[in-house]
């Protein structure tokens, strides 16, 4: 699954009412430049941890700077595999 596509798809779940045009152009983009605020980033972390099966205790240790950092952390601490499609992933987090 394309991680950038997943991140951008999750933005619609994280900010369902007002996305403010939040979007990541690349995995190397600084998280502060995506248009997500701190609450949005917390929710993004929670949804990704649910998809990857990362424990809450491990999640507290994550300190991402760029989009890729979130996925690298999730891959290192995962206890389950991602769904095959973004559609399946969005169903799991809604």
Steps between C-alpha positions, in 0.01 A plus 500: 500500500627848417578670832457856373163410353398340830613806699299732278196271511515495879493880504134480398432284807713708735338826387153397380334840536772743402813368336633853436663368185732278702710284272847349482691537176767243587615266774790739564267791579524655844187409696450866589469580130214255437233731641416268790492648849618324816163336569483380140850353534401322820200348325716404199739322737214314666348387171836386363578316822166321475575395143851379587410355839745725687443510874407821678817470708718482188302777331591738784866469393441616142648840414453549126629801310406401146217284368736208436605499868147395597504205263855398592402494868182304427692244292755454779233442766219333307323189622286455189513564129320785329188422302562451129308807385439851621128436482537211746718713727243781509225256590707379797556849643147637460 
